[in-house]
Amino acid sequence: DAGVIQSPRHEVTEMGQEVTLRCKPISGHNSLFWYRQTMMRGLELLIYFNNNVPIDDSGMPEDRFSAKMPNASFSTLKIQPSEPRDSAVYFCASTRGGHGYTFGSGTRLTVV
Amino acid sequence: AQSVTQLDSQVPVFEEAPVELRCNYSSSVSVYLFWYVQYPNQGLQLLLKYLSGSTLVKGINGFEAEFNKSQTSFHLRKPSVHISDTAEYFCAVSPSNDYKLSFGAGTTVTVRA
């Protein structure tokens, strides 16, 4: 099993540009989570999906952030337009109807 | 809502010494509890979890944790640490009827020779 796969590993972009982060969950896992990690705020849940349906997006910071899960094997987190305060490590995690996630290696986003 | 407090932000410890990382939680509903480890530039890895049953939970890499409902605590212990245990450790809680995890702020463990 390849685990949860995130791409890219690193992204540097200019303020105002659109950024898309990608996640492939573990095959057979039916819940997917997007977290953001910063020094100031720690690990924050942004959104989570169950069976490809968004269940709770209350952690999404503002309308500049959007997430989709078009099928069971792929999810995206988009930021448009990006701002320097969006700089963080973004993690995707998945689980199969249980408790205890498997995390991806994260995408380190830097907005300059 | 649930919240998690990790009482120590930094824990320096010598190799082969024991270590305890403290975690307290608050919740109005029954919860499940977790400890994760994060090595530098990596994602989080599940160390152990408490869902039900015995309050003493054993995990990977020689770690164990004890759930204490009356004290709302879930402290993590290892009797003898290695240099390779240097990492950040996160305590997390989820409601028993949901998968949403809330994390503590983390404890950085630095093991010295």
Contacts between the chains, C-beta under 8 A, distances in Angstrom:
chain1	res1	chain2	res2	distance
A	4	B	43	7.6
A	31	B	99	5.4
A	33	B	99	7.8
A	33	B	100	8.0
A	33	B	101	7.6
A	42	B	103	6.3
A	42	B	104	7.7
A	42	B	105	5.0
A	42	B	106	6.5
A	43	B	90	6.9
A	43	B	103	4.1
A	43	B	106	7.9
A	45	B	100	6.2
A	45	B	101	7.0
A	45	B	102	7.4
A	48	B	99	7.0
A	48	B	100	6.5
A	50	B	99	7.6
A	56	B	100	6.4
A	91	B	43	5.9
A	91	B	44	7.2
A	93	B	43	7.9
A	93	B	44	7.8
A	95	B	99	6.3
A	99	B	32	5.0
A	99	B	34	7.5
A	99	B	49	6.4
A	99	B	51	6.2
A	99	B	94	6.1
A	99	B	99	6.5
A	100	B	34	6.2
A	100	B	46	5.0
A	100	B	49	5.0
A	101	B	44	7.8
A	101	B	46	7.3
A	101	B	101	6.8
A	102	B	46	7.6
A	103	B	36	7.9
A	103	B	43	3.7
A	103	B	44	4.5
A	103	B	45	7.2
A	104	B	43	5.4
A	105	B	42	6.1
A	105	B	43	4.8
A	106	B	42	7.8
A	106	B	43	5.5
